[in-house]
Amino acid sequence: MDKILSAMAYDKKVRIYAAVSTDTVNKAILNHNLNLMSAMALGRLLTVTAMMSYMSKSESIAVQISSEAPMKGLLAISDSKGKVKGYVVNNDYTTYGENITSLGQLLMPGKLMISRDFGLKEPYTGITPLVTGEIAEDIAKYYMDSEQTPTACALGTYFDDKGNLMAAGGYIIQVLPGTEEVILNELEQRVSLTTNISKLIYDLRTPENLLNFLFSDRKLEITKEESIAFECSCSKDKILEKLLTIDKEQLNEVASQQSAIEAVCPYCNAHYHYDSKDILKIIG
């Protein structure tokens, strides 16, 4: 089962969130028929969005990357219960050549936008330029810029020789105010042990093992856990209501001609078919 763990270490001066999200990311890959680089990008974004939602007191969080580069961007949304969904804007960029080896080539330059819904009239939104386009570094920079919280973030997706996803996950480490320099220096050394985070997640398999690998000798205390799943709340009626707000005139035309339309949920790629009777039920 995919899950997130929260923990404290160094006498509660350091908080850590660790996740393994292999099944979640595999479902997204299957639903959206993602190529390898898109799977890598969305896998990282789904994982970190689930962790950020878990960390936050908001009802939901949306993490969006917008870009003019080949991938054009991607979006992930998670609620406070670990239900996450998302999509890649452009999954077909073969015309850009075979020399694409990093997410930065597909996303830079770009912007990172994070919106938190606290149940108020408008969500709280922060925007920052992408640093590398590799997502983890961009998230760490966001926390430093927007919340002045020193943060280390690592996100990984591990594929076999045939391009099948074998493991996905990551961690977020944050230090509390007043943490001694000696602890900060030691954290840098420990983070350096996770340079190949994708392979490490594959080898360790669970967030418990990842936390113990990093901090078992530093008064590690696991405090809470939450399951993660790729799950969308769309339905046939909800999608049709969305269509009504976008183009009622076109729906009237479809209904009058007794033809049909098909709509696709961007978040989970579910396809919905509507005949004229379905449309008339909504528009009256």
N, C-alpha and C positions, 0 to 999 in steps of 0.2 A: 504493500500500500504506500502510495506517495504521501509524504508528510513534511511538515516544518517543525523544527524544535527551537525553542528559545532557551538561552542559558546565560549564566553569569560566571565570570572567572576573576582571578586576581582580587579576592576579597570584595567582589561585586563592583569593581572599578571598570570592568569591561563587560559589555553585553554582546552576545553572539546569537545570530539566527542562521540555522543550517537547514537545507532542504534537499530532498531527493525527489525528482519530478518526472521520472522516466516514463511512466504510463501516461501521465498527463500530456507530455510533449508528443509521445507516439500517437495519441488520439488526434492531436492537432495536425500532425503530419499526414495522417490517414484522411482526415476530413477535408483538408485543403490540398491534398496531393502535392506536398511541398518538395521542391528540389533540395539538394544538400545544403546549400548556403542559406536558403530561406528557412529550412528546418533549424539550422544553427541559430539564426537570428531570432526567430519567433520562440524557439525553445528557451533561449536565454531570457528573453523579455517576459515570457509567461512565468518563469521561475522567479525572477526578481520582483515582478508585480505581485505575485502571491505573497512573497516575503514582506514586501512593503505594506501591503494591506494588513497583514498579520501584525506588523509593528505599529500600525497607525490605529487611532481610535475612530477613524472615519468609517462610514457605512460601506463605502466602496472607493476604489482608487483606479484611475485610468492613467497608463503610462504610454505616451505616444512619441514616436520619432517621425518627424517630417523632413523630407529631403528632396532635392532635385537630382540626386545621384540615381543609378539604375534601379535600385529596389524601391525608390520613391518614399518608403517609410513603412511603419508597422505600428500596430496598436494592440495593447492588452488591457483587459479590465478584470479586476478581482473584487469579490465582496469580502466581508470580514470572516466568512466561513471557509475560505479556501477554494471557492468555486471561481475558476478563471477561464477566460475565453479571449480570442484575439485573432488577428489576421495580418498578412503581409500585403501591402498595396500592390506590388508588382512581383509576381512569382516567375515571370518569363523575361529574362534579360540575356538570353543566349546571343543576341545580336551584338552584345558588348564584348565578345571575344572569350577566349579560353584562359586568359591570364589572370582571372580574378581569384585571389588566394586569401583575401581577408574581408571581413565585414566592412571595414573602413572604406574599401574601394566601392562598396555598394551603397554606403550611407553618408559618406562625407562629401561636401559639408552638409550639415543638417542641424536641427534643433530638437532638444528633448523637452517635452511638456508633461508635467505631472499634475493631475487634477484630483483633489480629494473631496469627497462628498460627505459633509458632516450633518446632513439632514436640514441644512439651511436653504435659503432661496437660491443661492448660487454656490457652486463648488469653489474651493480655494485652489488656484492654479499658479504654478511656478514654471518659468521657462528659462532654459540655459542652453548655450551652444554646445554641440557635441565636441568632445575633446579628441576622441580617437575613432568613434563609431563602433567600438568593440563592445559597447553597452555597459559592462561592469565598471570600467574606468569612468564612464559618463555618469553613472549613478553615484559613484563615490564623490565625484566633483559636484554634483547637484547637492548632496547633503552638506558638503563643506560650504558651498556658496549660499544656499537658502536657509540652512539651519545652524551653520557654524559648528557642525559636528564632525570631527575627524572620523573618517570612515574608510574601511577597506572592504572591497567587494570582489568576489570571484564567481564567475558563472561558467559552466561547462556543458558541452554535449559531446558524447563519445560515440563514434560510428565504427562499425566493422568494415572490412575490406569491400563489402558489397553495398555499403551506404546505408545499412540498417542502424537505427539508433539503439545503442545498447545501454546508455546511461545518460542522465541529465540531472543537474542540480547546481548547488552553489552555496555561498555563505555571505553574510554581511556582518562585519565586526565594527563596533563603535565604542569609543572610549568616553567615559564620563568626565565632566569638568574636574580639574585638579589632579588628574592622573599623573604620576611621577614620570619623569623623563626616562628612567631606567626601564619602566614598563613599556613605554612607547617604543624604545629601541628593541626590546625583546619581541614585541609584536611584529615589528618589521622583519625580524629574522624568521619568525614562525610563518608569516605570510609568504616569505620567499620559498618555503618548503612546498607551496601549492602552485608553483609556476605552471605545471601541467595539471590543472584542476580537472579537466575532462577525464584523463586517465585515472586520477586519484579517486574520483567519484565512482568510476567503474570498478576499481579495485576494492574500495571500502564498502560500497553497496548501500549503506544506511547513513542517515544524518547523525545517529548516535556515534557510529564509528568515526565519522568526520570530526565531530566535536572532540572525541577522545584523542584522536590523532594530534589535534592541535593543542589541547589544553588539559589533558587528564592529570598532569602534574602541577596545575596551577589553580587548585581549589575550584574545579569545574562543578557547577551546580545546574543541572537541567531543570527548568522551571515549568515548562508548558509545552504542549504539542497540539498540532492541528493538521487534519488531513487536507490534501490538495486533490482537485479533480478538474479536468477540462469539462465544463458543463455550461450550457447556454440556456437561458430562460425564454428563448423565442418560441412562438407557437403560430399556428395558421392564422388565428384571429389577431394576434399582436402585429404580425407582419402586414396584414391587410389594413389594420388601423393606421399603421405607419404610411402605407401607400396613400391612404385617404388624405393625410395631412400634406402630402407632397404634391399630388396631382389629381384632384377630384374630377376635373373636367375630362381627363383621359379615361378615368374609371367609368364615368357616365357613358362615354363613347363605346367602350368595350362592352358594357352591359347592354346598351341599346342594340348592338350588332350581334349579341348573343355569342360572342367569341370568348376566348380564354386567355389568361396571362399566367406567367410563371415568375415567382419572386424568389430570390436567394438571400438568406441571412448572411451578412458578411462575416459575422463572428464565428459561426460553426459550419457554414456552407450547406446548411439544410435547404432543400428545394421545396417550394410550396406551389401547388397548382390551384388556380382559381377559375371557376367557370362563372357565367353571368349570374347564376343564382347566388353564389357566394358573395359577389360584389354588391348585388342588390340588397342583401341583408345588412350591409354596412351603410350604404348611401341612402337607403330608404326609397 
